[in-house]
């Protein structure tokens, strides 16, 4: 991939069996590689099911790929099938006011297991306005903008979303009364002080980090309806 597509886009890291793995876009594909000494081992790559924004998580020492948030589906890596409760085709009511098509809801991060919440915590996003790419329209962004973020919790054993947050955005670092037009969360990890660290991109130009306590996130989560 590196020889044909020199840029690694939408990269996310995950640790498994003391190995650093990196998922990233490679042309029209989304792939998973092993990372060794800052070099991608292209010979070990796995082509994933989603063209972008898939989430990788570990369940019972196996790697799984979150392929869709709505309808909620995941599958083992190296498997052609998909799993999940397809009775959950409807957009959760807390999101339905803001987004109408399930395909507009995109996964953001690699979900992490939170014992206190008895499930896997993930994030998703969508944008409210379309950019002017390919048109003569004058817009603040070439592509989508006015991004909204959500947290979601899922049970791998029940194979379904259990709790979701209402949509939100991160306050801009330049003006806390506003939000940046483009905010793209890429990772969520447990920090040493007991909080959760969320890394995200700003306007496709800068990177930022937000810290939230588990208690804050737990208060945001509501049962799926």
MARZA-577850 format. One line per 4 residues: number of its first residue (from 1); their letters; for each residue y, x, z of N, C-alpha, C, CB. Coordinates in steps of 0.1 Angstrom, whole numbers, plus 5000, padded with zeros to 4 digits. Glycine has a CB too. Layout:
! MARZA-577850
NUM> a> Y,X,Z,Y,X,Z,Y,X,Z,Y,X,Z ~ ...
END
This chain:
! MARZA-577850
1> xxxx> 4988,5008,5000,5000,5000,5000,5013,5009,5000,5000,4991,5012 ~ 5012,5020,5008,5024,5028,5009,5029,5034,4996,5022,5038,5020 ~ 5019,5037,4988,5023,5044,4975,5030,5034,4965,5011,5050,4968 ~ 5026,5021,4966,5031,5011,4957,5043,5004,4963,5020,5001,4954
5> xxxx> 5043,5001,4976,5054,4994,4983,5058,5003,4994,5049,4980,4988 ~ 5069,5011,4992,5073,5022,5001,5078,5016,5014,5083,5030,4995 ~ 5083,5003,5014,5089,4997,5026,5078,4989,5033,5101,4989,5023 ~ 5077,4991,5047,5068,4982,5055,5077,4972,5061,5061,4991,5066
9> xxxx> 5074,4959,5057,5083,4948,5062,5076,4939,5072,5088,4940,5050 ~ 5083,4933,5081,5078,4923,5090,5066,4929,5098,5074,4911,5083 ~ 5068,4941,5103,5057,4948,5110,5056,4944,5125,5059,4963,5110 ~ 5044,4942,5130,5042,4939,5144,5030,4947,5149,5039,4923,5145
13> xxxx> 5031,4952,5161,5021,4960,5167,5012,4952,5176,5027,4972,5174 ~ 4999,4956,5177,4990,4950,5186,4980,4961,5191,4982,4937,5180 ~ 4976,4961,5204,4966,4971,5209,4953,4964,5210,4971,4977,5222 ~ 4942,4971,5206,4929,4966,5207,4919,4977,5208,4925,4956,5195
17> xxxx> 4911,4977,5218,4901,4988,5221,4907,5002,5220,4890,4987,5211 ~ 4919,5003,5226,4926,5016,5227,4931,5021,5213,4918,5027,5233 ~ 4932,5011,5204,4937,5015,5190,4950,5007,5188,4926,5011,5179 ~ 4959,5014,5181,4972,5007,5178,4970,5002,5164,4984,5017,5178
21> xxxx> 4972,4989,5162,4971,4982,5149,4985,4977,5145,4960,4971,5150 ~ 4987,4977,5132,5000,4972,5127,4997,4962,5116,5009,4984,5122 ~ 5003,4950,5118,5003,4940,5107,5016,4940,5100,5000,4925,5113 ~ 5016,4939,5087,5029,4940,5079,5027,4934,5065,5034,4954,5079
25> xxxx> 5038,4931,5059,5037,4927,5045,5035,4938,5036,5050,4920,5042 ~ 5027,4936,5026,5024,4946,5016,5024,4939,5002,5010,4953,5018 ~ 5036,4939,4996,5037,4931,4984,5036,4916,4987,5027,4935,4973 ~ 5027,4910,4981,5025,4895,4983,5015,4892,4994,5021,4889,4970
29> xxxx> 5010,4903,5000,4999,4901,5011,5005,4905,5024,4987,4909,5007 ~ 4998,4900,5034,5000,4903,5048,4987,4910,5053,5004,4891,5057 ~ 4989,4923,5057,4977,4931,5060,4977,4936,5074,4975,4942,5050 ~ 4965,4941,5079,4964,4947,5092,4958,4961,5090,4955,4939,5101
33> xxxx> 4965,4971,5095,4961,4985,5094,4960,4991,5108,4970,4993,5085 ~ 4952,5002,5109,4953,5011,5121,4964,5021,5120,4939,5017,5123 ~ 4970,5023,5131,4982,5033,5131,4977,5045,5139,4994,5026,5137 ~ 4978,5057,5133,4974,5069,5139,4985,5080,5137,4960,5075,5134
37> xxxx> 4990,5084,5148,5001,5095,5148,5012,5091,5138,4995,5108,5144 ~ 5016,5078,5139,5028,5073,5131,5024,5072,5116,5040,5082,5133 ~ 5011,5073,5113,5007,5071,5099,4998,5059,5098,5001,5084,5094 ~ 4999,5051,5088,4990,5040,5085,4978,5045,5079,4997,5029,5077
41> xxxx> 4966,5041,5084,4953,5044,5079,4950,5033,5068,4942,5045,5090 ~ 4954,5035,5056,4953,5025,5046,4939,5021,5042,4961,5029,5034 ~ 4930,5031,5044,4916,5029,5041,4909,5018,5049,4908,5042,5041 ~ 4915,5016,5061,4909,5006,5070,4916,4993,5070,4909,5012,5084
45> xxxx> 4924,4990,5060,4932,4978,5060,4924,4965,5058,4943,4979,5049 ~ 4929,4955,5064,4923,4941,5063,4934,4932,5057,4917,4936,5076 ~ 4931,4925,5046,4940,4915,5041,4939,4902,5049,4937,4913,5026 ~ 4950,4898,5055,4949,4886,5063,4951,4873,5055,4960,4887,5074
49> xxxx> 4950,4862,5061,4950,4849,5054,4964,4845,5051,4943,4839,5062 ~ 4973,4848,5059,4987,4843,5057,4995,4853,5049,4994,4840,5070 ~ 5004,4849,5040,5012,4858,5032,5022,4865,5041,5019,4851,5021 ~ 5026,4860,5052,5036,4866,5061,5035,4858,5074,5050,4866,5055
53> xxxx> 5040,4865,5085,5042,4859,5098,5030,4854,5105,5052,4847,5096 ~ 5019,4860,5102,5007,4857,5110,5008,4863,5124,4994,4862,5102 ~ 5000,4857,5133,5000,4863,5147,4986,4868,5150,5005,4852,5157 ~ 4985,4880,5156,4973,4886,5160,4971,4885,5175,4971,4900,5154
57> xxxx> 4960,4880,5180,4958,4880,5194,4943,4883,5197,4961,4866,5200 ~ 4940,4887,5209,4927,4891,5214,4921,4881,5222,4927,4905,5221 ~ 4909,4877,5219,4901,4866,5226,4887,4871,5228,4902,4853,5219 ~ 4883,4873,5241,4869,4878,5243,4866,4891,5235,4859,4867,5241
61> xxxx> 4876,4900,5236,4874,4913,5229,4873,4913,5214,4862,4920,5235 ~ 4877,4901,5208,4877,4900,5194,4891,4897,5189,4867,4889,5189 ~ 4894,4902,5177,4907,4899,5171,4907,4886,5164,4911,4911,5162 ~ 4918,4878,5166,4919,4865,5159,4933,4865,5152,4918,4853,5169
65> xxxx> 4934,4857,5142,4946,4856,5134,4951,4841,5136,4945,4860,5120 ~ 4963,4840,5141,4970,4827,5141,4976,4824,5127,4981,4826,5152 ~ 4970,4815,5120,4974,4812,5106,4984,4802,5105,4962,4809,5098 ~ 4984,4792,5113,4994,4781,5113,4998,4776,5127,4988,4769,5104
69> xxxx> 5010,4773,5129,5015,4767,5141,5013,4752,5141,5030,4771,5144 ~ 5017,4746,5130,5015,4731,5127,5010,4730,5113,5028,4723,5130 ~ 4998,4724,5111,4988,4721,5121,4983,4734,5128,4976,4713,5115 ~ 4980,4734,5140,4976,4746,5148,4962,4750,5143,4976,4743,5163
73> xxxx> 4962,4763,5138,4949,4768,5134,4948,4784,5136,4947,4765,5119 ~ 4937,4788,5139,4935,4803,5140,4920,4806,5136,4937,4808,5154 ~ 4918,4819,5133,4904,4823,5128,4902,4837,5133,4904,4822,5113 ~ 4889,4841,5134,4886,4855,5137,4890,4863,5125,4871,4856,5140
77> xxxx> 4894,4875,5128,4896,4885,5117,4882,4888,5110,4903,4898,5122 ~ 4882,4890,5098,4870,4892,5090,4862,4879,5088,4861,4902,5097 ~ 4868,4868,5090,4862,4855,5088,4870,4847,5077,4860,4846,5101 ~ 4863,4840,5068,4870,4833,5058,4874,4819,5062,4861,4832,5046
81> xxxx> 4868,4814,5073,4871,4800,5078,4883,4800,5087,4859,4794,5085 ~ 4888,4787,5090,4899,4785,5099,4894,4776,5110,4911,4779,5092 ~ 4900,4778,5122,4896,4770,5133,4908,4762,5138,4890,4778,5145 ~ 4907,4754,5148,4918,4747,5154,4916,4732,5153,4931,4751,5146
85> xxxx> 4924,4725,5161,4923,4710,5161,4932,4704,5151,4926,4705,5176 ~ 4927,4700,5140,4935,4694,5129,4940,4680,5132,4927,4694,5116 ~ 4936,4675,5144,4942,4662,5148,4956,4664,5152,4934,4656,5159 ~ 4960,4677,5154,4974,4681,5158,4982,4684,5145,4974,4693,5167
89> xxxx> 4981,4675,5135,4989,4677,5123,5003,4674,5125,4983,4669,5112 ~ 5007,4665,5134,5021,4661,5135,5029,4672,5142,5021,4648,5143 ~ 5041,4672,5138,5051,4682,5145,5053,4676,5159,5064,4683,5137 ~ 5052,4685,5169,5055,4681,5183,5069,4673,5184,5055,4692,5193
93> xxxx> 5069,4663,5192,5081,4654,5192,5094,4662,5196,5079,4643,5202 ~ 5092,4673,5204,5104,4680,5209,5110,4688,5197,5100,4690,5220 ~ 5102,4690,5186,5107,4698,5175,5111,4688,5163,5097,4707,5170 ~ 5105,4676,5163,5107,4668,5151,5121,4664,5148,5098,4655,5153
97> xxxx> 5130,4664,5158,5144,4661,5155,5151,4671,5146,5151,4659,5168 ~ 5145,4684,5146,5152,4695,5140,5144,4699,5127,5152,4706,5149 ~ 5132,4697,5126,5124,4701,5114,5114,4690,5110,5117,4715,5117 ~ 5113,4688,5097,5105,4677,5092,5092,4681,5086,5113,4669,5082
101> xxxx> 5092,4693,5080,5080,4697,5073,5072,4707,5081,5083,4702,5059 ~ 5059,4705,5084,5052,4716,5091,5052,4729,5085,5037,4711,5092 ~ 5053,4730,5072,5053,4743,5065,5066,4751,5067,5052,4741,5050 ~ 5077,4744,5073,5089,4751,5075,5089,4758,5089,5101,4741,5075
105> xxxx> 5078,4756,5097,5077,4762,5110,5069,4774,5109,5070,4752,5120 ~ 5074,4786,5112,5068,4799,5110,5065,4806,5123,5076,4808,5101 ~ 5053,4812,5124,5050,4820,5136,5060,4832,5136,5036,4824,5136 ~ 5063,4836,5148,5072,4848,5150,5065,4860,5156,5083,4844,5159
109> xxxx> 5057,4859,5166,5052,4871,5173,5037,4871,5174,5059,4871,5187 ~ 5032,4882,5179,5018,4882,5183,5016,4875,5197,5012,4896,5183 ~ 5009,4864,5198,5008,4857,5211,5002,4866,5221,5000,4844,5209 ~ 5006,4864,5234,5000,4872,5245,4994,4862,5255,5011,4881,5251
113> xxxx> 4983,4866,5262,4977,4858,5272,4985,4859,5285,4962,4861,5273 ~ 4988,4848,5291,4995,4847,5303,4986,4840,5313,5009,4841,5302 ~ 4980,4847,5323,4971,4841,5332,4978,4830,5340,4965,4851,5341 ~ 4990,4832,5344,4997,4822,5352,4999,4809,5345,5011,4827,5357
117> xxxx> 5000,4809,5332,5002,4797,5324,4989,4792,5318,5011,4800,5312 ~ 4978,4800,5321,4965,4796,5316,4964,4793,5301,4960,4783,5324 ~ 4970,4803,5294,4970,4801,5279,4977,4813,5272,4976,4788,5275 ~ 4978,4812,5259,4985,4822,5251,4999,4817,5248,4977,4825,5238
121> xxxx> 5009,4826,5251,5023,4823,5248,5027,4829,5235,5032,4828,5260 ~ 5033,4820,5227,5038,4825,5214,5052,4820,5211,5028,4820,5203 ~ 5057,4824,5200,5070,4819,5195,5070,4816,5181,5081,4830,5198 ~ 5078,4806,5177,5079,4802,5163,5094,4800,5160,5071,4789,5160
125> xxxx> 5097,4799,5147,5111,4797,5143,5112,4789,5130,5117,4811,5140 ~ 5124,4784,5127,5127,4778,5114,5142,4779,5113,5122,4763,5113 ~ 5147,4777,5101,5161,4777,5099,5166,4763,5094,5165,4788,5089 ~ 5179,4761,5098,5185,4747,5095,5192,4746,5081,5194,4744,5106
129> xxxx> 5196,4758,5076,5204,4758,5063,5198,4768,5054,5219,4760,5066 ~ 5199,4765,5041,5194,4774,5031,5205,4783,5025,5187,4766,5019 ~ 5202,4795,5022,5212,4804,5017,5214,4802,5002,5207,4819,5019 ~ 5222,4811,4996,5226,4809,4982,5218,4817,4972,5240,4811,4981
133> xxxx> 5207,4823,4977,5200,4832,4968,5195,4824,4955,5188,4839,4975 ~ 5198,4830,4943,5194,4824,4931,5203,4812,4926,5180,4818,4933 ~ 5214,4810,4934,5224,4800,4930,5238,4806,4930,5223,4788,4940 ~ 5247,4798,4926,5261,4803,4926,5268,4799,4939,5269,4797,4914
137> xxxx> 5261,4793,4948,5267,4788,4960,5272,4800,4969,5257,4779,4968 ~ 5283,4798,4976,5288,4808,4985,5283,4804,4999,5303,4809,4985 ~ 5274,4812,5005,5269,4809,5018,5269,4821,5027,5254,4804,5017 ~ 5269,4820,5040,5269,4831,5049,5257,4841,5048,5270,4827,5064
141> xxxx> 5246,4836,5042,5234,4844,5041,5227,4841,5027,5224,4840,5052 ~ 5221,4851,5022,5214,4850,5009,5202,4840,5011,5209,4863,5004 ~ 5196,4841,5022,5184,4833,5025,5187,4822,5036,5172,4841,5029 ~ 5177,4818,5043,5180,4808,5054,5189,4813,5065,5167,4803,5059
145> xxxx> 5196,4804,5072,5204,4808,5083,5205,4796,5093,5218,4813,5079 ~ 5211,4799,5104,5211,4790,5116,5197,4788,5121,5217,4776,5112 ~ 5191,4799,5125,5177,4799,5130,5176,4793,5144,5172,4814,5130 ~ 5165,4786,5146,5161,4781,5159,5148,4787,5163,5161,4766,5159
149> xxxx> 5147,4790,5176,5135,4796,5182,5128,4786,5191,5138,4809,5189 ~ 5115,4787,5192,5108,4779,5202,5096,4787,5208,5102,4766,5195 ~ 5093,4784,5220,5081,4789,5227,5070,4779,5225,5083,4793,5242 ~ 5058,4783,5224,5047,4774,5225,5035,4781,5233,5042,4770,5211
153> xxxx> 5027,4772,5239,5016,4777,5247,5003,4770,5240,5017,4773,5262 ~ 4993,4778,5238,4981,4772,5233,4968,4776,5241,4979,4775,5219 ~ 4959,4767,5241,4946,4770,5247,4936,4774,5236,4940,4758,5255 ~ 4931,4786,5237,4921,4791,5227,4908,4783,5228,4919,4806,5228
157> xxxx> 4904,4780,5240,4891,4773,5242,4892,4759,5237,4887,4773,5257 ~ 4904,4752,5240,4906,4738,5235,4910,4738,5220,4916,4731,5244 ~ 4915,4750,5215,4919,4751,5201,4931,4741,5198,4907,4748,5192 ~ 4941,4741,5207,4952,4733,5204,4964,4737,5212,4949,4718,5208
161> xxxx> 4976,4733,5207,4988,4735,5214,4988,4727,5227,5001,4732,5205 ~ 4993,4732,5238,4993,4724,5250,5007,4721,5255,4985,4731,5261 ~ 5016,4731,5253,5030,4729,5258,5040,4736,5248,5032,4735,5272 ~ 5051,4731,5246,5062,4736,5238,5075,4735,5244,5062,4729,5224
165> xxxx> 5084,4744,5240,5098,4743,5244,5107,4735,5234,5104,4757,5247 ~ 5118,4731,5239,5128,4726,5229,5134,4738,5221,5139,4718,5237 ~ 5139,4736,5210,5145,4747,5202,5157,4753,5209,5149,4742,5188 ~ 5159,4766,5207,5170,4773,5213,5174,4785,5204,5167,4778,5227
169> xxxx> 5185,4791,5207,5188,4804,5200,5193,4814,5211,5199,4802,5189 ~ 5193,4826,5208,5198,4837,5217,5213,4838,5216,5191,4850,5214 ~ 5220,4838,5227,5235,4840,5225,5238,4853,5218,5242,4840,5240 ~ 5248,4853,5210,5252,4865,5202,5257,4876,5212,5263,4861,5192
173> xxxx> 5253,4888,5209,5258,4899,5218,5273,4901,5216,5251,4912,5214 ~ 5279,4896,5205,5293,4898,5203,5302,4886,5208,5296,4899,5188 ~ 5295,4875,5209,5302,4863,5214,5292,4854,5220,5311,4855,5203 ~ 5290,4854,5233,5280,4847,5240,5281,4832,5239,5279,4851,5254
177> xxxx> 5292,4827,5234,5293,4812,5232,5288,4808,5219,5308,4808,5233 ~ 5283,4817,5211,5278,4814,5197,5264,4821,5196,5288,4819,5186 ~ 5258,4817,5185,5245,4823,5181,5246,4830,5168,5233,4813,5181 ~ 5239,4841,5165,5239,4847,5152,5233,4838,5142,5232,4861,5153
181> xxxx> 5237,4840,5130,5232,4831,5119,5217,4833,5116,5240,4834,5106 ~ 5213,4846,5117,5199,4849,5115,5194,4856,5128,5197,4858,5102 ~ 5184,4851,5134,5177,4857,5146,5162,4855,5143,5181,4850,5159 ~ 5155,4867,5144,5141,4867,5140,5133,4874,5151,5139,4873,5126
185> xxxx> 5127,4867,5160,5119,4873,5170,5106,4880,5164,5115,4863,5181 ~ 5103,4892,5169,5092,4899,5163,5081,4903,5173,5097,4912,5156 ~ 5085,4903,5186,5075,4907,5196,5079,4901,5210,5073,4922,5197 ~ 5069,4899,5218,5071,4895,5231,5060,4902,5240,5069,4879,5233
189> xxxx> 5065,4910,5250,5056,4918,5258,5060,4916,5273,5056,4933,5254 ~ 5050,4919,5281,5053,4919,5296,5060,4932,5300,5040,4916,5304 ~ 5071,4931,5306,5078,4943,5310,5073,4947,5324,5094,4941,5310 ~ 5077,4959,5329,5072,4964,5341,5078,4957,5353,5075,4979,5342
193> xxxx> 5089,4950,5352,5096,4944,5363,5091,4929,5364,5111,4944,5362 ~ 5081,4925,5357,5076,4912,5358,5082,4902,5348,5077,4907,5371 ~ 5092,4906,5341,5099,4897,5331,5092,4899,5318,5114,4900,5330 ~ 5096,4891,5308,5091,4893,5294,5102,4898,5286,5085,4879,5289
197> xxxx> 5098,4908,5277,5108,4914,5268,5106,4909,5254,5107,4929,5269 ~ 5116,4903,5248,5115,4898,5235,5124,4906,5225,5119,4883,5234 ~ 5118,4912,5215,5126,4919,5205,5129,4910,5193,5119,4933,5201 ~ 5141,4911,5188,5144,4902,5177,5154,4909,5168,5149,4889,5181
201> xxxx> 5154,4905,5155,5164,4910,5145,5176,4901,5145,5157,4912,5132 ~ 5187,4908,5142,5200,4900,5141,5206,4902,5127,5210,4905,5152 ~ 5207,4891,5120,5213,4891,5106,5207,4901,5097,5228,4893,5107 ~ 5194,4904,5099,5187,4913,5090,5193,4927,5090,5185,4908,5076
205> xxxx> 5201,4930,5100,5208,4943,5100,5207,4951,5113,5223,4940,5098 ~ 5205,4944,5124,5204,4950,5137,5192,4945,5145,5217,4948,5145 ~ 5189,4952,5155,5178,4948,5164,5184,4946,5178,5167,4958,5165 ~ 5178,4937,5186,5182,4934,5199,5170,4931,5208,5192,4922,5199
209> xxxx> 5172,4931,5221,5162,4928,5231,5167,4918,5241,5157,4940,5238 ~ 5159,4908,5244,5163,4898,5254,5152,4898,5265,5164,4883,5248 ~ 5156,4897,5277,5147,4896,5289,5147,4882,5295,5150,4907,5299 ~ 5136,4877,5297,5135,4864,5304,5124,4865,5314,5132,4852,5294
213> xxxx> 5125,4858,5325,5115,4858,5335,5104,4847,5331,5120,4855,5350 ~ 5092,4849,5336,5082,4839,5333,5086,4826,5338,5068,4844,5339 ~ 5093,4826,5350,5097,4813,5355,5107,4806,5346,5103,4815,5369 ~ 5116,4813,5340,5125,4807,5331,5118,4800,5319,5135,4817,5326
217> xxxx> 5108,4808,5314,5101,4802,5302,5092,4790,5306,5092,4813,5296 ~ 5086,4792,5318,5078,4781,5323,5086,4768,5324,5071,4784,5336 ~ 5098,4769,5329,5106,4757,5330,5110,4751,5317,5119,4760,5338 ~ 5110,4759,5306,5113,4754,5293,5102,4747,5286,5118,4765,5284
221> xxxx> 5089,4749,5291,5077,4744,5284,5075,4730,5289,5065,4753,5287 ~ 5072,4721,5279,5069,4707,5282,5055,4703,5275,5080,4698,5277 ~ 5048,4694,5281,5035,4690,5275,5038,4685,5261,5029,4679,5283 ~ 5028,4688,5252,5029,4684,5238,5028,4668,5237,5018,4691,5229
225> x> 5036,4662,5230,5036,4648,5228,5036,4645,5213,5048,4641,5235
END
